[in-house]
Amino acid sequence: MDDDSTRASDDERERAALELREHLVAGRLTLEEFSERVELAYRAGTVSDLEAARSSLPVAAGGRRMLHPVRATVGFFAHIVRRGRLRLGRRSAVVSGFADVDLDLREAEIAGLVTDTGGTTSHPAVLSREFGIPAVIGTSIATKRIATGDRIRVDGSTGVVEVLETAAAGAAAAPEAAPIGS
C-alpha cells in the first residue's frame, strides 16, 4: 500500500495541528491561514491529505533566544508601577500573573517576557512578536518560581524559562538551571 494512501491517525493529525500552532506563534502564519490549515489537518483522512495542510509552510528561521541572563520584575495579582527616574537595566524581563505592570520604557530594552496566563493572541504575545522579544506565554507557574531580581534565561523558541540565580542568592554560585514551561 502506498504511504500517501495510508490512513492518518488521530495522533498524526494532532501533531500536525501542533506544528501549525508553532508556525502561528512564530508569526509565520496569520490567524486565518492557521485556522484553514488546522481545519484541513483535522479533516484529513489520509497521510497525503495531512501533508496538504502542511504544504508550503514558511521556513522556520530559528526561534528567538535570549542569550544573556537578565534581572526579572515579577508581579502576581499586583499593580506594579516603575516610572519617573527609574530606568530599567539594559537587560530586564517582566514576569506577570494577573498583574498590571506599568513600566517607563522610553529608554529600556526588555530582553524577555514571561506570563502566567495568556495565549497566542494575547497582548503580551502579540507585542513580543511585533518587537522581536523572546516570550513564554501562559506558563501558569512562573510567578511561583521567579522573584523580582532573579537572573533568568528565556527561550522563546522552545517555551523554556530557566532560573539561573535567585535574588536571595545574590552573587553566590548559580543553582542548577530550573526549567519552567515545556
N, CA, C and O of each residue as an XYZ file, in Angstrom:
728
protein
N       0.850     -1.184      0.000
C       0.000      0.000      0.000
C       0.887      1.236      0.000
O       1.875      1.278      0.733
N       0.570      2.209     -0.777
C       1.323      3.440     -0.898
C       1.192      4.262      0.390
O       0.109      4.317      0.974
N       2.283      4.902      0.841
C       2.270      5.702      2.059
C       1.255      6.836      1.996
O       0.626      7.171      2.999
N       1.098      7.427      0.807
C       0.174      8.548      0.662
C      -1.282      8.141      0.868
O      -2.114      8.977      1.221
N      -1.594      6.867      0.650
C      -2.977      6.419      0.837
C      -3.180      5.809      2.226
O      -4.277      5.349      2.545
N      -2.135      5.801      3.051
C      -2.249      5.298      4.410
C      -3.147      6.214      5.218
O      -3.052      7.438      5.133
N      -3.998      5.618      5.981
C      -4.935      6.383      6.797
C      -4.187      7.170      7.878
O      -3.293      6.633      8.533
N      -4.550      8.427      8.061
C      -3.927      9.292      9.070
C      -4.552      9.012     10.432
O      -5.774      8.947     10.566
N      -3.700      8.847     11.437
C      -4.199      8.590     12.796
C      -4.541      9.907     13.487
O      -4.134     10.981     13.043
N      -5.297      9.806     14.580
C      -5.623     10.993     15.362
C      -4.349     11.644     15.895
O      -4.252     12.870     15.950
N      -3.382     10.830     16.285
C      -2.115     11.347     16.797
C      -1.377     12.145     15.716
O      -0.828     13.208     16.004
N      -1.360     11.654     14.499
C      -0.707     12.374     13.398
C      -1.405     13.707     13.123
O      -0.757     14.724     12.876
N      -2.733     13.680     13.170
C      -3.483     14.929     12.960
C      -3.175     15.928     14.074
O      -3.015     17.122     13.817
N      -3.092     15.441     15.301
C      -2.797     16.316     16.439
C      -1.381     16.890     16.342
O      -1.167     18.066     16.639
N      -0.424     16.071     15.932
C       0.948     16.558     15.748
C       1.010     17.618     14.655
O       1.735     18.603     14.787
N       0.261     17.425     13.587
C       0.223     18.415     12.502
C      -0.358     19.739     13.015
O       0.145     20.811     12.677
N      -1.418     19.662     13.829
C      -2.024     20.871     14.386
C      -1.040     21.588     15.312
O      -0.972     22.817     15.304
N      -0.284     20.841     16.101
C       0.722     21.447     16.980
C       1.839     22.108     16.176
O       2.325     23.177     16.543
N       2.239     21.476     15.088
C       3.259     22.064     14.215
C       2.746     23.376     13.619
O       3.478     24.364     13.554
N       1.489     23.376     13.186
C       0.893     24.588     12.637
C       0.813     25.681     13.706
O       1.027     26.857     13.415
N       0.503     25.285     14.945
C       0.437     26.230     16.055
C       1.794     26.907     16.254
O       1.858     28.114     16.487
N       2.867     26.142     16.163
C       4.203     26.713     16.316
C       4.479     27.759     15.231
O       5.113     28.780     15.499
N       4.009     27.508     14.021
C       4.169     28.484     12.941
C       3.355     29.744     13.225
O       3.795     30.852     12.918
N       2.160     29.575     13.816
C       1.334     30.733     14.179
C       2.022     31.550     15.265
O       2.119     32.772     15.156
N       2.497     30.885     16.306
C       3.150     31.565     17.418
C       4.392     32.312     16.948
O       4.679     33.407     17.430
N       5.122     31.728     16.016
C       6.331     32.364     15.493
C       6.015     33.493     14.514
O       6.918     34.205     14.076
N       4.734     33.659     14.168
C       4.355     34.737     13.268
C       4.503     34.404     11.796
O       4.428     35.290     10.945
N       4.716     33.124     11.492
C       4.888     32.733     10.096
C       3.549     32.438      9.415
O       3.500     32.308      8.192
N       2.470     32.330     10.180
C       1.122     32.145      9.640
C       0.207     33.190     10.253
O       0.365     33.555     11.418
N      -0.750     33.672      9.470
C      -1.770     34.546     10.025
C      -2.798     33.670     10.718
O      -2.826     32.456     10.515
N      -3.640     34.281     11.531
C      -4.674     33.528     12.235
C      -5.625     32.853     11.249
O      -6.079     31.733     11.482
N      -5.921     33.540     10.149
C      -6.808     32.978      9.130
C      -6.166     31.762      8.454
O      -6.815     30.732      8.272
N      -4.879     31.889      8.082
C      -4.175     30.756      7.468
C      -4.103     29.573      8.432
O      -4.302     28.422      8.046
N      -3.815     29.885      9.691
C      -3.737     28.835     10.708
C      -5.072     28.098     10.829
O      -5.103     26.868     10.847
N      -6.166     28.845     10.910
C      -7.498     28.238     11.040
C      -7.817     27.323      9.863
O      -8.325     26.217     10.047
N      -7.518     27.788      8.656
C      -7.786     26.986      7.460
C      -6.968     25.704      7.460
O      -7.486     24.628      7.164
N      -5.686     25.824      7.792
C      -4.804     24.656      7.765
C      -5.146     23.654      8.873
O      -5.083     22.445      8.651
N      -5.506     24.145     10.054
C      -5.869     23.238     11.141
C      -7.153     22.492     10.783
O      -7.287     21.303     11.072
N      -8.085     23.187     10.161
C      -9.317     22.527      9.725
C      -8.996     21.417      8.723
O      -9.555     20.323      8.800
N      -8.090     21.706      7.781
C      -7.664     20.673      6.823
C      -7.012     19.490      7.537
O      -7.272     18.333      7.205
N      -6.166     19.791      8.515
C      -5.458     18.730      9.244
C      -6.439     17.832      9.991
O      -6.318     16.608      9.942
N      -7.400     18.421     10.675
C      -8.354     17.614     11.446
C      -9.323     16.830     10.554
O      -9.851     15.796     10.964
N      -9.552     17.323      9.341
C     -10.438     16.603      8.418
C      -9.689     15.587      7.561
O     -10.313     14.812      6.836
N      -8.357     15.579      7.635
C      -7.537     14.698      6.788
C      -7.862     13.237      7.065
O      -7.883     12.795      8.213
N      -8.111     12.509      6.005
C      -8.373     11.076      6.124
C      -7.131     10.248      5.873
O      -6.970      9.168      6.440
N      -6.251     10.755      5.022
C      -5.030     10.020      4.679
C      -3.804     10.894      4.963
O      -3.914     12.097      5.199
N      -2.646     10.255      4.932
C      -1.390     10.965      5.151
C      -1.184     12.039      4.086
O      -0.686     13.122      4.392
N      -1.559     11.754      2.849
C      -1.399     12.761      1.790
C      -2.310     13.965      2.041
O      -1.915     15.098      1.766
N      -3.518     13.740      2.558
C      -4.400     14.857      2.923
C      -3.764     15.698      4.034
O      -3.855     16.925      4.034
N      -3.130     15.020      4.962
C      -2.481     15.692      6.082
C      -1.295     16.529      5.601
O      -1.066     17.634      6.093
N      -0.549     15.996      4.640
C       0.581     16.740      4.085
C       0.117     17.987      3.342
O       0.853     18.972      3.270
N      -1.078     17.960      2.795
C      -1.619     19.140      2.109
C      -1.789     20.304      3.085
O      -1.595     21.463      2.716
N      -2.152     19.991      4.332
C      -2.301     21.038      5.346
C      -0.949     21.630      5.724
O      -0.869     22.791      6.124
N       0.110     20.838      5.599
C       1.463     21.290      5.956
C       2.225     21.874      4.768
O       3.300     22.446      4.947
N       1.685     21.738      3.566
C       2.431     22.158      2.373
C       2.641     23.663      2.350
O       1.829     24.429      2.868
N       3.725     24.061      1.750
C       4.080     25.474      1.554
C       4.180     26.270      2.850
O       3.911     27.471      2.865
N       4.564     25.608      3.934
C       4.750     26.343      5.182
C       6.032     27.168      5.087
O       7.022     26.712      4.515
N       6.018     28.375      5.642
C       7.237     29.185      5.639
C       8.343     28.467      6.414
O       8.067     27.715      7.348
N       9.571     28.701      6.026
C      10.712     28.062      6.668
C      10.950     28.695      8.025
O      10.975     29.920      8.151
N      11.124     27.870      9.030
C      11.422     28.365     10.375
C      12.846     28.895     10.388
O      13.787     28.188     10.028
N      12.995     30.145     10.806
C      14.315     30.774     10.830
C      14.963     30.648     12.193
O      15.863     31.423     12.516
N      14.535     29.703     12.991
C      15.079     29.568     14.342
C      14.370     30.544     15.254
O      14.187     31.709     14.900
N      13.974     30.087     16.408
C      13.244     30.934     17.344
C      14.144     31.973     17.978
O      15.370     31.884     17.909
N      13.526     32.945     18.587
C      14.277     33.972     19.285
C      14.720     33.403     20.621
O      13.936     32.785     21.342
N      15.972     33.618     20.934
C      16.511     33.144     22.192
C      17.202     34.303     22.891
O      17.847     35.140     22.259
N      17.054     34.333     24.188
C      17.744     35.318     24.979
C      19.105     34.729     25.306
O      19.189     33.700     25.976
N      20.161     35.360     24.847
C      21.489     34.812     25.016
C      22.083     35.114     26.385
O      22.916     34.353     26.876
N      21.670     36.206     27.003
C      22.251     36.609     28.274
C      21.190     36.579     29.364
O      20.042     36.946     29.112
N      21.554     36.145     30.581
C      20.600     36.186     31.681
C      20.238     37.629     32.021
O      21.020     38.544     31.764
N      19.069     37.830     32.590
C      18.572     39.166     32.903
C      18.005     39.198     34.314
O      17.797     38.152     34.927
N      17.752     40.406     34.832
C      17.048     40.584     36.095
C      15.558     40.654     35.803
O      15.139     41.273     34.826
N      14.761     40.019     36.651
C      13.320     39.933     36.413
C      12.549     40.867     37.337
O      12.936     41.070     38.488
N      11.447     41.439     36.827
C      10.462     42.149     37.631
C       9.224     41.277     37.636
O       8.708     40.938     36.571
N       8.734     40.906     38.816
C       7.657     39.935     38.934
C       6.442     40.569     39.594
O       6.578     41.304     40.573
N       5.252     40.289     39.065
C       4.011     40.750     39.665
C       2.951     39.676     39.604
O       2.761     39.049     38.561
N       2.253     39.452     40.712
C       1.167     38.478     40.755
C       0.008     39.114     41.499
O       0.150     39.469     42.669
N      -1.131     39.263     40.849
C      -2.281     39.977     41.394
C      -1.813     41.307     41.985
O      -2.105     41.625     43.138
N      -1.091     42.067     41.186
C      -0.483     43.288     41.706
C      -0.600     44.412     40.701
O      -0.901     44.194     39.527
N      -0.359     45.604     41.179
C      -0.246     46.775     40.318
C       1.159     47.305     40.550
O       1.436     47.900     41.591
N       2.037     47.096     39.597
C       3.432     47.493     39.722
C       3.668     48.696     38.830
O       3.393     48.653     37.631
N       4.178     49.766     39.416
C       4.466     50.977     38.659
C       5.958     51.257     38.787
O       6.483     51.378     39.894
N       6.625     51.358     37.666
C       8.047     51.710     37.629
C       8.188     52.855     36.630
O       8.173     52.639     35.418
N       8.328     54.078     37.152
C       8.477     55.229     36.264
C       9.231     56.329     36.978
O       9.804     56.114     38.046
N       9.226     57.481     36.395
C       9.963     58.597     36.981
C      11.445     58.443     36.671
O      11.825     58.243     35.517
N      12.279     58.535     37.699
C      13.717     58.459     37.496
C      14.193     57.022     37.291
O      15.360     56.790     36.975
N      13.300     56.073     37.469
C      13.681     54.670     37.283
C      14.026     54.418     35.827
O      13.300     54.832     34.924
N      15.099     53.762     35.616
C      15.449     53.317     34.275
C      15.742     51.841     34.386
O      16.604     51.429     35.162
N      15.040     51.057     33.627
C      15.281     49.622     33.631
C      16.679     49.361     33.097
O      17.190     50.096     32.251
N      17.275     48.313     33.601
C      18.594     47.936     33.127
C      18.565     47.601     31.651
O      17.503     47.426     31.052
N      19.753     47.515     31.079
C      19.840     47.209     29.649
C      19.144     45.901     29.338
O      18.537     45.752     28.277
N      19.226     44.960     30.248
C      18.574     43.667     30.059
C      17.635     43.428     31.238
O      18.079     43.197     32.362
N      16.338     43.487     30.969
C      15.332     43.272     32.003
C      14.254     42.361     31.460
O      14.005     42.331     30.254
N      13.615     41.620     32.345
C      12.494     40.755     31.954
C      11.338     41.033     32.889
O      11.540     41.397     34.047
N      10.129     40.862     32.391
C       8.930     41.055     33.182
C       8.199     39.726     33.262
O       7.967     39.078     32.241
N       7.830     39.314     34.490
C       7.062     38.097     34.716
C       5.775     38.535     35.387
O       5.816     39.166     36.442
N       4.619     38.208     34.790
C       3.362     38.682     35.365
C       2.319     37.584     35.426
O       2.250     36.708     34.564
N       1.511     37.657     36.469
C       0.366     36.764     36.629
C      -0.786     37.604     37.126
O      -0.795     38.001     38.291
N      -1.740     37.881     36.294
C      -2.867     38.743     36.628
C      -2.376     40.077     37.189
O      -2.993     40.629     38.101
N      -1.284     40.593     36.659
C      -0.695     41.813     37.185
C      -0.758     42.930     36.155
O      -0.678     42.697     34.948
N      -0.901     44.135     36.659
C      -0.847     45.333     35.834
C       0.538     45.919     36.037
O       0.807     46.541     37.065
N       1.411     45.727     35.074
C       2.790     46.195     35.182
C       2.931     47.435     34.311
O       2.822     47.363     33.087
N       3.174     48.562     34.950
C       3.301     49.845     34.264
C       4.757     50.274     34.320
O       5.234     50.709     35.369
N       5.472     50.157     33.199
C       6.898     50.455     33.153
C       7.182     51.624     32.224
O       6.548     51.771     31.179
N       8.136     52.449     32.615
C       8.598     53.535     31.761
C       9.631     52.936     30.809
O      10.765     52.671     31.208
N       9.249     52.728     29.581
C      10.099     52.022     28.626
C      10.772     52.939     27.612
O      11.276     52.471     26.591
N      10.785     54.212     27.878
C      11.344     55.132     26.889
C      12.807     54.857     26.582
O      13.251     55.067     25.453
N      13.556     54.393     27.562
C      14.967     54.146     27.330
C      15.354     52.711     27.646
O      16.541     52.387     27.692
N      14.384     51.860     27.861
C      14.672     50.487     28.273
C      14.572     49.522     27.107
O      13.942     49.807     26.089
N      15.186     48.414     27.274
C      15.080     47.325     26.312
C      14.684     46.085     27.097
O      15.442     45.613     27.944
N      13.507     45.560     26.820
C      13.066     44.346     27.506
C      13.628     43.170     26.734
O      13.400     43.024     25.533
N      14.361     42.343     27.440
C      15.039     41.223     26.791
C      14.192     39.963     26.778
O      14.480     39.039     26.017
N      13.154     39.905     27.604
C      12.317     38.714     27.628
C      11.015     38.975     28.350
O      10.917     39.894     29.163
N      10.001     38.154     28.047
C       8.685     38.320     28.634
C       8.145     36.952     29.011
O       8.167     36.027     28.199
N       7.653     36.818     30.254
C       7.094     35.560     30.736
C       5.786     35.884     31.436
O       5.752     36.769     32.291
N       4.701     35.183     31.092
C       3.421     35.403     31.771
C       2.846     34.085     32.262
O       3.126     33.019     31.715
N       2.035     34.186     33.309
C       1.337     33.011     33.825
C       0.138     32.648     32.956
O      -0.184     31.472     32.787
N      -0.516     33.663     32.409
C      -1.719     33.432     31.615
C      -1.545     34.032     30.228
O      -0.596     34.770     29.967
N      -2.472     33.703     29.352
C      -2.454     34.262     28.011
C      -2.276     33.176     26.975
O      -1.968     32.026     27.289
N      -2.475     33.565     25.752
C      -2.355     32.630     24.636
C      -1.686     33.304     23.462
O      -1.117     34.388     23.594
N      -1.757     32.663     22.322
C      -1.046     33.149     21.140
C      -1.564     34.500     20.642
O      -0.842     35.221     19.953
N      -2.799     34.848     20.981
C      -3.332     36.127     20.523
C      -3.438     37.140     21.654
O      -4.027     38.204     21.462
N      -2.885     36.843     22.827
C      -2.922     37.781     23.951
C      -2.008     38.972     23.667
O      -1.117     38.902     22.820
N      -2.244     40.046     24.379
C      -1.473     41.268     24.160
C       0.033     41.052     24.330
O       0.799     41.502     23.479
N       0.491     40.378     25.400
C       1.940     40.155     25.522
C       2.519     39.345     24.358
O       3.622     39.633     23.894
N       1.790     38.348     23.890
C       2.283     37.525     22.783
C       2.406     38.340     21.501
O       3.388     38.224     20.769
N       1.402     39.161     21.242
C       1.424     39.987     20.032
C       2.570     40.995     20.092
O       3.297     41.169     19.114
N       2.733     41.662     21.239
C       3.806     42.648     21.369
C       5.182     41.997     21.268
O       6.089     42.555     20.650
N       5.339     40.828     21.867
C       6.646     40.176     21.807
C       7.000     39.799     20.369
O       8.152     39.934     19.957
N       6.010     39.327     19.604
C       6.278     39.021     18.191
C       6.591     40.290     17.419
O       7.506     40.321     16.597
N       5.821     41.340     17.691
C       5.976     42.594     16.963
C       7.344     43.233     17.197
O       7.941     43.786     16.273
N       7.840     43.156     18.440
C       9.106     43.799     18.787
C      10.282     42.831     18.826
O      11.398     43.233     19.155
N      10.053     41.566     18.496
C      11.144     40.596     18.467
C      11.688     40.244     19.829
O      12.881     39.974     19.974
N      10.817     40.244     20.842
C      11.228     39.921     22.207
C      10.924     38.452     22.469
O       9.797     38.017     22.234
N      11.899     37.666     22.953
C      11.592     36.271     23.275
C      10.567     36.226     24.404
O      10.684     36.962     25.384
N       9.566     35.365     24.265
C       8.499     35.310     25.258
C       8.031     33.881     25.469
O       8.044     33.056     24.555
N       7.613     33.610     26.716
C       6.953     32.355     27.059
C       5.648     32.767     27.730
O       5.650     33.334     28.823
N       4.545     32.478     27.067
C       3.231     32.943     27.498
C       2.431     31.772     28.065
O       2.476     30.669     27.522
N       1.698     32.010     29.159
C       0.795     31.004     29.715
C       1.487     29.875     30.463
O       1.090     28.719     30.318
N       2.520     30.176     31.269
C       3.240     29.120     31.986
C       2.438     28.571     33.154
O       2.590     27.399     33.499
N       1.599     29.373     33.765
C       0.771     29.071     34.936
C       1.569     28.931     36.226
O       0.966     28.848     37.296
N       2.894     28.901     36.172
C       3.687     28.751     37.399
C       4.855     29.728     37.499
O       5.599     29.680     38.478
N       5.034     30.591     36.544
C       6.217     31.465     36.528
C       6.305     32.336     37.768
O       7.387     32.474     38.340
N       5.192     32.931     38.203
C       5.245     33.823     39.359
C       5.478     33.063     40.664
O       5.818     33.666     41.682
N       5.299     31.767     40.639
C       5.601     30.948     41.822
C       7.086     30.614     41.882
O       7.634     30.396     42.963
N       7.729     30.575     40.732
C       9.130     30.149     40.673
C      10.130     31.283     40.464
O      11.321     31.107     40.719
N       9.658     32.455     40.000
C      10.560     33.562     39.699
C      10.218     34.739     40.603
O       9.051     35.108     40.733
N      11.230     35.326     41.226
C      11.044     36.501     42.075
C      11.757     37.692     41.447
O      12.663     37.526     40.630
N      11.339     38.890     41.834
C      11.994     40.093     41.327
C      13.482     40.036     41.665
O      13.857     39.777     42.808
N      14.311     40.276     40.678
C      15.754     40.262     40.863
C      16.418     38.961     40.473
O      17.645     38.903     40.386
N      15.638     37.903     40.232
C      16.217     36.628     39.794
C      16.835     36.799     38.415
O      16.350     37.579     37.596
N      17.905     36.065     38.171
C      18.509     36.042     36.823
C      17.882     34.867     36.095
O      17.920     33.732     36.569
N      17.300     35.158     34.927
C      16.607     34.114     34.172
C      17.079     34.117     32.727
O      17.663     35.089     32.250
N      16.817     33.019     32.047
C      17.061     32.911     30.611
C      15.744     32.465     29.986
O      15.153     31.475     30.416
N      15.285     33.199     28.965
C      14.021     32.904     28.286
C      14.332     32.385     26.892
O      15.005     33.056     26.109
N      13.842     31.193     26.582
C      13.999     30.624     25.247
C      12.618     30.603     24.603
O      11.826     29.690     24.836
N      12.340     31.616     23.794
C      11.031     31.747     23.166
C      10.744     30.691     22.124
O       9.580     30.445     21.805
N      11.781     30.053     21.581
C      11.546     29.050     20.546
C      11.103     27.719     21.131
O      10.359     26.982     20.485
N      11.548     27.393     22.350
C      11.153     26.119     22.967
C      10.145     26.310     24.089
O       9.557     25.336     24.558
N       9.936     27.542     24.526
C       8.998     27.804     25.607
C       9.562     27.463     26.975
O       8.808     27.102     27.878
N      10.871     27.571     27.144
C      11.504     27.224     28.413
C      12.102     28.476     29.051
O      12.767     29.273     28.389
N      11.849     28.629     30.356
C      12.435     29.701     31.145
C      13.307     29.039     32.200
O      12.848     28.162     32.932
N      14.566     29.459     32.276
C      15.474     28.889     33.268
C      15.787     29.941     34.336
O      16.125     31.082     34.020
N      15.670     29.540     35.593
C      16.084     30.395     36.697
C      17.555     30.083     36.935
O      17.895     28.997     37.405
N      18.428     31.034     36.610
C      19.864     30.816     36.708
C      20.410     31.162     38.082
O      21.318     30.499     38.581
N      19.852     32.207     38.696
C      20.306     32.638     40.016
C      19.155     33.348     40.700
O      18.504     34.200     40.095
N      18.896     33.010     41.948
C      17.814     33.674     42.677
C      18.329     34.971     43.266
O      19.526     35.110     43.519
N      17.436     35.920     43.487
C      17.811     37.219     44.042
C      18.387     37.050     45.435
O      19.303     37.775     45.822
N      17.857     36.096     46.192
C      18.339     35.853     47.553
C      19.768     35.332     47.536
O      20.531     35.601     48.464
N      20.142     34.596     46.508
C      21.485     34.040     46.427
C      22.508     35.122     46.106
O      23.686     34.988     46.438
N      22.052     36.201     45.456
C      22.942     37.309     45.121
C      24.095     36.857     44.271
O      23.897     36.286     43.198
N      25.295     37.105     44.737
C      26.487     36.764     43.970
C      26.931     35.330     44.204
O      27.969     34.911     43.691
N      26.160     34.575     44.970
C      26.516     33.177     45.225
C      26.436     32.388     43.936
O      25.865     32.838     42.943
N      27.015     31.212     43.970
C      27.008     30.366     42.778
C      25.578     30.093     42.339
O      24.696     29.854     43.164
N      25.365     30.129     41.053
C      24.035     29.915     40.492
C      23.620     28.458     40.697
O      24.422     27.548     40.490
N      22.361     28.235     41.107
C      21.890     26.859     41.240
C      21.740     26.233     39.870
O      21.794     26.919     38.849
N      21.554     24.942     39.858
C      21.325     24.259     38.581
C      20.084     24.865     37.936
O      19.086     25.103     38.617
N      20.136     25.115     36.639
C      19.028     25.750     35.927
C      17.756     24.950     36.122
O      17.748     23.731     35.950
N      16.673     25.641     36.486
C      15.387     25.013     36.709
C      14.438     25.420     35.595
O      13.974     26.560     35.582
N      14.129     24.513     34.645
C      13.253     24.899     33.534
C      11.822     25.140     33.980
O      11.303     24.436     34.846
N      11.192     26.135     33.384
C       9.786     26.431     33.589
C       9.124     26.358     32.237
O       9.636     26.939     31.281
N       8.044     25.692     32.120
C       7.364     25.539     30.826
C       7.742     24.210     30.211
O       8.380     23.371     30.848
N       7.339     24.027     28.957
C       7.601     22.723     28.322
C       8.599     22.863     27.221
O       8.945     21.876     26.572
